[in-house]
């Protein structure tokens, strides 16, 4: 079984420089992203899908965007 306890998405998809995101070892995790550049109540553009795609790329070498290799680098 693979356990991902943290991830640093720097340079992947929409992420620029980013700090490590800690994922607790507690099973299912809810991502409640907030785009603070657009306001505290804006959920669009927070990077939830980019994080999901980065994890898919790491685990499976592909993601739902169809991008591979250097195409995922920001």
Order of alpha helices (4+ residues) and beta strands (2+ residues): beta-beta-alpha
